[in-house]
């Protein structure tokens, strides 16, 4: 029987506002690039580069699968990095500029041969996703190195995702402004968007490094041990990580949440333009309604989480989101007001997809340290993202294939958008309604089974502290 955590465990050091702000800024660049990609890249490949929907979906699948494969590689290497700046920062700093350049290169059309363009975009997707992982995965692994406190981690992630969603909203507004300057030239439209977002994605990574390094490098975040598992074979590290049941449940929660987000985002432009029969300029406005609501709800859910816990927040957000996704399937052209109401409700759920899984993973890492005596942030973060990206790759590939099999007609560059057949319109509605609804419901099952509550985590930290104290006594009798 352990004594009460609240009476025995020393109060953790709180992070100051500026440290949290700088940490949050680190997700701005990845958020801008990811948001522009998820909303526009499929449309760009089919309607500007002129690739058939099936080939466009294949480009996305190859990029995502490679993105998943390189995650554990970078995760393990960052865990083993020895540098005066620590384990994570060298990756972020030296990867930042290639990250911005490669993002820009995926928004140009360097020819008109379909085979050449397919392989060009495949190669760029592989290189860009490598650069994305190099800067983003070590960044996400900073969370448990900055604080061990259960609620501070949720607060830290609320700052992170405030920047993430804020960057997403900003990128959509920027896209709308740029599109208005180039209404008749899609090549310049996307080229300028890629160049500006590529530059803006690099700068915040340096802000994050400069604003948080004192907290990590000084060791004042407290109590975070260096990874002492570097000599274990990678296969053994993976085996131990996957023997952690709460970790597997977090992977499931994350996979389902983000599959819902990205399936909806990828098909939303087609839904707004082809099914709702609205101008292309309307689409960013709908996306902004979703992201703007999510930004506000981040802070609301953070407060609710501190009082009732992460699982309760997840159930509340997912419930609203499931109602929304089901409603989109039945939405009819002309129901514009209802479309925006559903977008706002979706934003409530999207906020929980940002906040909850990433707030759970540091707690899982603490449990692993209790069970094994070792810390492997890079392994856990990388394999969480690996399985999520494999699922997304398959999902996006199937959406592209389904559109092509349903008779979706790609736009010929410079020509008016074609009228889509009824079979393609039904496939679009299916992809935005029943399919995300199903995966979100599966995610709620995983969340129900997740065992680490605030009380359980407090007990984990207490037992870690007791063990550390005992080890210190053994070393210094």
C-alpha positions as CSV (number, residue, x, y, z in Angstrom):
1,X,0.0,0.0,0.0
2,X,1.4,3.4,-1.0
3,X,0.9,6.6,0.9
4,X,-1.2,9.3,-0.5
5,X,0.4,10.8,-3.7
6,X,-0.8,14.3,-2.8
7,X,0.9,14.2,0.6
8,X,4.1,12.4,-0.4
9,X,5.0,13.5,-3.9
10,X,6.8,16.9,-4.0
11,X,5.0,19.5,-6.0
12,X,6.5,19.6,-9.6
13,X,8.1,22.7,-10.9
14,X,5.7,24.8,-13.0
15,X,6.7,26.0,-16.5
16,X,6.6,29.7,-17.1
17,X,4.4,31.3,-19.8
18,X,7.3,32.1,-22.1
19,X,8.7,28.6,-22.1
20,X,5.2,27.2,-22.9
21,X,4.8,29.8,-25.7
22,X,8.1,28.9,-27.3
23,X,7.3,25.2,-27.0
24,X,4.0,25.8,-28.7
25,X,5.6,27.8,-31.5
26,X,7.6,24.6,-32.5
27,X,4.4,23.1,-33.9
28,X,3.6,26.1,-36.1
29,X,5.7,25.2,-39.1
30,X,4.7,21.5,-39.2
31,X,1.0,22.6,-38.7
32,X,1.1,25.1,-41.6
33,X,2.7,22.5,-44.0
34,X,0.5,19.6,-42.8
35,X,-2.7,21.7,-43.0
36,X,-2.0,23.0,-46.5
37,X,-1.0,19.5,-47.6
38,X,-4.1,17.7,-46.2
39,X,-6.6,20.3,-47.6
40,X,-5.0,21.0,-51.0
41,X,-2.5,18.4,-52.1
42,X,-5.0,15.9,-53.5
43,X,-6.9,18.7,-55.3
44,X,-3.6,20.1,-56.6
45,X,-2.5,16.7,-57.9
46,X,-5.8,16.1,-59.7
47,X,-6.9,19.5,-60.8
48,X,-3.6,21.4,-61.4
49,X,-1.0,18.7,-62.1
50,X,-3.6,16.7,-63.9
51,X,-2.9,13.3,-62.4
52,X,-5.8,10.8,-62.4
53,X,-7.3,10.4,-58.9
54,X,-5.9,6.9,-58.5
55,X,-2.3,8.0,-59.2
56,X,-2.8,11.0,-56.9
57,X,-3.9,8.7,-54.1
58,X,-0.9,6.5,-54.8
59,X,1.5,9.5,-54.4
60,X,-0.1,10.2,-51.0
61,X,0.1,6.6,-49.9
62,X,3.8,6.2,-50.8
63,X,4.6,9.4,-49.0
64,X,2.7,8.4,-45.9
65,X,4.1,4.9,-45.8
66,X,7.7,6.2,-46.0
67,X,6.8,8.8,-43.4
68,X,5.7,6.0,-41.1
69,X,8.8,3.9,-41.8
70,X,11.2,6.8,-41.1
71,X,9.6,7.6,-37.8
72,X,11.1,4.8,-35.7
73,X,14.5,5.4,-37.4
74,X,14.6,9.0,-36.4
75,X,13.0,8.3,-33.0
76,X,15.7,5.8,-32.0
77,X,18.5,7.9,-33.5
78,X,17.3,11.0,-31.6
79,X,17.2,8.9,-28.4
80,X,20.8,8.0,-29.0
81,X,22.0,11.5,-30.0
82,X,24.8,12.9,-27.9
83,X,25.3,16.6,-28.5
84,X,25.9,19.7,-26.3
85,X,22.3,20.9,-27.3
86,X,20.8,17.6,-26.0
87,X,19.1,14.8,-27.9
88,X,16.3,16.6,-29.7
89,X,17.5,20.1,-30.7
90,X,20.2,19.2,-33.4
91,X,17.6,17.5,-35.5
92,X,15.2,20.4,-35.3
93,X,17.8,23.1,-36.0
94,X,19.7,21.4,-38.9
95,X,16.5,20.0,-40.5
96,X,14.6,23.2,-40.5
97,X,15.8,24.8,-43.8
98,X,15.6,21.5,-45.9
99,X,12.1,21.1,-44.5
100,X,11.0,24.5,-45.9
101,X,12.6,24.0,-49.3
102,X,11.2,20.5,-49.9
103,X,7.7,21.7,-48.9
104,X,7.9,24.3,-51.7
105,X,9.0,21.8,-54.3
106,X,5.8,19.8,-54.0
107,X,3.7,22.7,-55.3
108,X,5.3,23.2,-58.7
109,X,4.4,21.4,-62.0
110,X,7.8,20.7,-63.7
111,X,6.3,19.2,-66.9
112,X,3.1,17.7,-68.5
113,X,4.1,14.0,-68.8
114,X,1.9,12.0,-66.5
115,X,4.6,9.3,-65.7
116,X,7.3,11.9,-65.1
117,X,5.0,13.9,-62.8
118,X,3.9,10.9,-60.9
119,X,7.5,9.9,-60.1
120,X,8.5,13.5,-59.4
121,X,5.8,13.9,-56.8
122,X,6.6,10.5,-55.3
123,X,10.3,11.4,-54.8
124,X,9.4,14.9,-53.4
125,X,6.9,13.2,-51.1
126,X,9.5,10.8,-49.8
127,X,12.1,13.6,-49.2
128,X,9.6,16.1,-47.7
129,X,8.2,13.5,-45.3
130,X,11.7,12.6,-44.2
131,X,12.4,16.3,-43.4
132,X,9.1,16.6,-41.7
133,X,9.9,13.7,-39.4
134,X,13.4,15.1,-38.7
135,X,12.1,18.3,-37.3
136,X,8.7,17.2,-35.9
137,X,9.3,13.9,-34.1
138,X,12.2,15.2,-31.9
139,X,10.0,18.3,-31.2
140,X,7.1,16.2,-29.9
141,X,9.5,14.1,-27.8
142,X,10.4,17.3,-25.8
143,X,7.1,17.2,-23.9
144,X,8.1,14.7,-21.2
145,X,11.6,16.3,-20.9
146,X,10.0,19.7,-20.1
147,X,7.7,18.5,-17.3
148,X,6.5,15.4,-15.4
149,X,3.3,16.9,-14.1
150,X,0.0,15.4,-15.3
151,X,-1.9,18.7,-15.7
152,X,1.2,20.7,-16.9
153,X,1.5,18.3,-19.8
154,X,-2.1,18.9,-20.8
155,X,-1.4,22.7,-20.4
156,X,1.8,22.4,-22.5
157,X,-0.1,20.6,-25.2
158,X,-2.9,23.2,-25.2
159,X,-0.2,25.8,-26.1
160,X,1.2,23.5,-28.7
161,X,-2.1,22.9,-30.4
162,X,-3.1,26.5,-30.0
163,X,-0.2,27.3,-32.3
164,X,-1.0,24.2,-34.4
165,X,-4.6,25.2,-35.0
166,X,-3.8,28.9,-35.2
167,X,-1.2,28.0,-37.9
168,X,-3.8,25.9,-39.7
169,X,-6.3,28.8,-39.6
170,X,-3.7,31.3,-40.7
171,X,-2.6,29.0,-43.6
172,X,-6.2,28.8,-44.9
173,X,-6.6,32.6,-44.7
174,X,-3.3,33.0,-46.5
175,X,-4.4,30.6,-49.1
176,X,-7.6,32.5,-49.7
177,X,-5.7,35.8,-50.1
178,X,-3.2,34.3,-52.5
179,X,-5.9,32.6,-54.5
180,X,-7.7,36.0,-54.9
181,X,-4.5,37.4,-56.4
182,X,-4.2,34.6,-58.9
183,X,-7.8,33.6,-59.8
184,X,-7.0,32.3,-63.3
185,X,-3.5,30.9,-62.8
186,X,-3.5,27.8,-60.6
187,X,0.2,27.2,-61.2
188,X,1.2,30.6,-59.8
189,X,-1.4,30.3,-57.1
190,X,0.0,27.1,-55.6
191,X,3.6,28.0,-56.3
192,X,3.3,31.3,-54.3
193,X,1.4,29.5,-51.5
194,X,4.2,26.9,-51.3
195,X,7.0,29.4,-51.2
196,X,5.5,31.7,-48.5
197,X,4.4,28.8,-46.3
198,X,7.8,27.1,-46.8
199,X,9.5,30.2,-45.4
200,X,7.0,30.7,-42.6
201,X,7.4,27.1,-41.5
202,X,11.1,27.4,-40.8
203,X,11.3,30.4,-38.5
204,X,9.2,29.1,-35.5
205,X,11.5,26.0,-35.1
206,X,14.4,28.3,-34.2
207,X,12.1,30.2,-31.8
208,X,11.2,26.9,-30.1
209,X,14.9,26.0,-29.7
210,X,15.9,29.3,-28.3
211,X,13.0,29.6,-26.0
212,X,13.0,26.1,-24.4
213,X,16.6,25.0,-24.4
214,X,17.3,26.5,-20.9
215,X,14.5,24.4,-19.4
216,X,15.7,21.1,-20.9
217,X,19.5,21.7,-20.8
218,X,19.6,23.0,-17.3
219,X,17.9,19.9,-16.0
220,X,15.5,22.1,-14.0
221,X,12.4,20.5,-15.5
222,X,13.3,18.0,-12.8
223,X,13.4,14.4,-12.5
224,X,13.8,13.4,-16.1
225,X,16.5,10.8,-16.5
226,X,18.6,10.3,-19.6
227,X,17.7,7.3,-21.8
228,X,19.8,4.4,-20.5
229,X,18.4,1.9,-23.1
230,X,20.7,3.0,-25.9
231,X,22.6,-0.3,-25.9
232,X,19.4,-2.4,-26.3
233,X,18.8,-3.8,-29.8
234,X,16.1,-1.9,-31.7
235,X,13.9,-5.0,-31.9
236,X,14.1,-5.4,-28.1
237,X,13.1,-1.8,-27.6
238,X,10.1,-2.2,-29.9
239,X,9.1,-5.4,-28.1
240,X,9.1,-3.7,-24.8
241,X,7.2,-0.7,-26.1
242,X,4.5,-2.9,-27.6
243,X,4.1,-4.9,-24.4
244,X,2.8,-1.7,-22.9
245,X,-1.0,-2.1,-23.2
246,X,-1.9,1.6,-22.5
247,X,0.5,2.5,-25.3
248,X,-1.4,0.3,-27.7
249,X,-4.7,1.9,-26.7
250,X,-3.2,5.4,-27.2
251,X,-2.1,4.4,-30.7
252,X,-5.7,3.2,-31.4
253,X,-7.2,6.5,-30.1
254,X,-4.7,8.6,-32.1
255,X,-5.1,6.5,-35.3
256,X,-8.9,6.7,-35.2
257,X,-9.0,10.4,-34.3
258,X,-6.6,11.5,-37.0
259,X,-8.0,9.2,-39.6
260,X,-11.3,11.0,-39.0
261,X,-9.6,14.4,-39.3
262,X,-7.6,13.7,-42.4
263,X,-10.2,11.7,-44.3
264,X,-12.7,14.6,-43.8
265,X,-10.1,17.3,-44.7
266,X,-9.0,15.5,-47.9
267,X,-12.5,15.0,-49.2
268,X,-13.9,18.4,-48.0
269,X,-12.9,20.4,-51.1
270,X,-14.7,17.9,-53.3
271,X,-17.7,17.9,-51.0
272,X,-18.1,21.7,-50.9
273,X,-17.5,22.2,-54.6
274,X,-19.0,19.1,-56.3
275,X,-21.8,18.1,-53.9
276,X,-22.8,21.4,-52.2
277,X,-22.3,23.2,-55.6
278,X,-20.5,26.2,-54.0
279,X,-17.6,28.3,-55.4
280,X,-14.1,27.0,-54.7
281,X,-13.5,30.1,-52.5
282,X,-16.1,28.8,-50.0
283,X,-14.1,25.8,-49.0
284,X,-11.4,27.7,-47.0
285,X,-14.2,29.5,-45.1
286,X,-15.8,26.1,-44.1
287,X,-12.3,24.9,-43.0
288,X,-11.7,28.0,-41.0
289,X,-15.0,27.5,-39.2
290,X,-13.8,24.1,-38.1
291,X,-10.3,25.2,-37.1
292,X,-11.5,28.4,-35.4
293,X,-13.9,26.5,-33.2
294,X,-11.2,23.9,-32.5
295,X,-8.8,26.7,-31.4
296,X,-11.3,28.1,-28.9
297,X,-12.3,24.7,-27.6
298,X,-8.7,23.7,-26.9
299,X,-8.7,25.9,-23.8
300,X,-12.2,24.9,-22.8
301,X,-11.4,21.2,-23.0
302,X,-8.1,21.9,-21.1
303,X,-10.1,23.3,-18.2
304,X,-12.6,20.4,-18.4
305,X,-9.8,17.9,-18.5
306,X,-8.2,19.3,-15.3
307,X,-11.5,18.8,-13.5
308,X,-12.9,15.6,-15.0
309,X,-9.9,13.9,-16.8
310,X,-8.8,13.3,-20.3
311,X,-11.2,10.4,-21.0
312,X,-14.3,12.4,-20.2
313,X,-13.1,15.2,-22.5
314,X,-12.5,12.7,-25.3
315,X,-16.0,11.2,-25.0
316,X,-17.7,14.6,-25.0
317,X,-15.7,15.8,-28.1
318,X,-16.1,12.6,-30.0
319,X,-19.9,12.5,-29.3
320,X,-20.3,15.9,-30.9
321,X,-18.1,15.0,-33.8
322,X,-19.8,11.7,-34.6
323,X,-23.2,13.6,-34.8
324,X,-21.5,16.0,-37.2
325,X,-20.0,13.4,-39.5
326,X,-23.2,11.5,-39.8
327,X,-25.1,14.8,-40.5
328,X,-22.7,15.6,-43.4
329,X,-23.9,12.5,-45.3
330,X,-27.5,13.8,-45.3
331,X,-26.7,17.4,-46.0
332,X,-28.2,18.7,-49.2
333,X,-27.2,21.4,-51.7
334,X,-28.6,24.7,-50.5
335,X,-28.4,23.9,-46.8
336,X,-25.6,26.4,-46.3
337,X,-26.4,27.5,-42.7
338,X,-26.6,23.9,-41.6
339,X,-23.3,23.2,-43.2
340,X,-21.6,25.9,-41.1
341,X,-23.4,24.7,-37.9
342,X,-22.0,21.2,-38.6
343,X,-18.5,22.7,-39.2
344,X,-18.6,24.4,-35.8
345,X,-19.7,21.1,-34.0
346,X,-16.9,19.3,-35.9
347,X,-14.4,21.8,-34.5
348,X,-15.4,20.8,-30.9
349,X,-14.4,17.2,-31.7
350,X,-11.3,18.1,-33.7
351,X,-9.9,19.9,-30.6
352,X,-10.0,16.7,-28.6
353,X,-8.2,14.9,-31.4
354,X,-5.4,17.4,-31.1
355,X,-5.3,17.6,-27.3
356,X,-6.1,14.2,-25.7
357,X,-3.9,11.6,-27.4
358,X,-0.7,13.8,-27.2
359,X,-1.5,14.5,-23.5
360,X,-1.7,10.7,-22.8
361,X,1.5,9.6,-24.4
362,X,3.9,11.1,-21.8
363,X,2.0,9.3,-19.1
364,X,2.5,6.0,-21.0
365,X,6.2,6.8,-21.1
366,X,6.3,7.2,-17.3
367,X,4.6,3.9,-16.9
368,X,7.2,2.2,-19.1
369,X,9.9,3.8,-17.0
370,X,8.3,2.3,-13.9
371,X,8.1,-1.1,-15.5
372,X,11.5,-1.2,-17.1
373,X,13.7,1.5,-15.4
374,X,14.4,3.1,-18.8
375,X,13.1,6.1,-20.8
376,X,12.5,5.7,-24.5
377,X,10.5,8.8,-25.6
378,X,11.7,8.6,-29.2
379,X,10.6,4.9,-29.5
380,X,7.2,5.6,-28.1
381,X,6.5,8.7,-30.1
382,X,7.8,7.3,-33.3
383,X,5.9,4.1,-33.2
384,X,2.7,5.9,-32.2
385,X,3.1,8.0,-35.3
386,X,4.2,5.1,-37.4
387,X,1.0,3.1,-37.1
388,X,-1.1,6.2,-37.4
389,X,0.6,7.1,-40.7
390,X,0.3,3.6,-42.1
391,X,-3.4,3.8,-41.4
392,X,-3.7,7.2,-43.0
393,X,-1.7,6.0,-46.0
394,X,-4.1,3.1,-46.6
395,X,-7.1,5.3,-46.0
396,X,-6.1,8.1,-48.4
397,X,-5.0,5.6,-51.0
398,X,-8.4,3.9,-50.8
399,X,-10.2,7.3,-51.1
400,X,-8.3,8.0,-54.3
401,X,-9.0,4.6,-55.7
402,X,-12.7,4.8,-54.7
403,X,-13.1,8.2,-56.4
404,X,-11.5,6.8,-59.6
405,X,-13.6,3.6,-59.6
406,X,-16.7,5.8,-59.0
407,X,-16.0,7.7,-62.2
408,X,-14.5,10.9,-60.7
409,X,-13.3,13.1,-63.6
410,X,-10.0,15.0,-63.0
411,X,-9.9,18.6,-64.1
412,X,-7.7,19.3,-67.1
413,X,-5.4,22.3,-66.3
414,X,-6.8,25.5,-67.9
415,X,-10.2,23.9,-68.5
416,X,-13.5,24.4,-66.6
417,X,-14.3,21.9,-63.8
418,X,-16.2,18.9,-65.2
419,X,-19.7,17.8,-64.0
420,X,-19.2,14.7,-61.9
421,X,-21.4,11.6,-62.3
422,X,-23.8,10.6,-59.5
423,X,-21.6,7.6,-58.6
424,X,-18.7,10.0,-57.9
425,X,-20.9,12.3,-55.8
426,X,-22.1,9.3,-53.7
427,X,-18.5,8.2,-53.1
428,X,-17.7,11.8,-51.9
429,X,-20.6,11.7,-49.5
430,X,-19.6,8.3,-48.2
431,X,-16.0,9.3,-47.6
432,X,-17.1,12.4,-45.6
433,X,-19.9,10.8,-43.6
434,X,-20.2,7.1,-42.7
435,X,-16.4,6.2,-43.1
436,X,-15.1,8.8,-40.5
437,X,-18.1,8.1,-38.2
438,X,-17.1,4.4,-38.0
439,X,-13.5,5.1,-37.2
440,X,-14.4,7.7,-34.5
441,X,-16.7,5.2,-32.8
442,X,-13.8,2.6,-32.7
443,X,-11.6,5.3,-31.2
444,X,-14.2,5.8,-28.3
445,X,-13.9,2.0,-27.5
446,X,-10.1,2.4,-27.2
447,X,-10.5,5.5,-25.0
448,X,-13.0,3.6,-22.7
449,X,-10.4,0.8,-22.2
450,X,-7.5,3.3,-21.5
451,X,-6.5,2.8,-17.8
452,X,-4.2,5.8,-16.8
453,X,-6.3,8.3,-14.9
454,X,-5.0,11.3,-13.0
455,X,-4.9,9.3,-9.8
456,X,-3.1,6.3,-11.5
457,X,-0.5,8.7,-13.0
458,X,0.1,10.3,-9.6
459,X,0.8,6.9,-8.1
460,X,3.2,6.1,-11.0
461,X,5.2,9.3,-10.2
462,X,5.1,8.5,-6.5
463,X,6.5,5.0,-7.1
464,X,9.2,6.4,-9.4
465,X,10.2,8.9,-6.8
466,X,10.4,6.2,-4.1
467,X,12.5,4.0,-6.3
468,X,14.9,6.9,-7.1
469,X,15.2,7.7,-3.4
470,X,15.9,4.1,-2.6
471,X,18.6,3.9,-5.3
472,X,20.2,7.1,-4.0
473,X,20.3,5.5,-0.5
474,X,21.9,2.4,-1.9
475,X,24.5,4.4,-3.7
476,X,25.2,6.7,-0.7
477,X,24.6,4.6,2.5
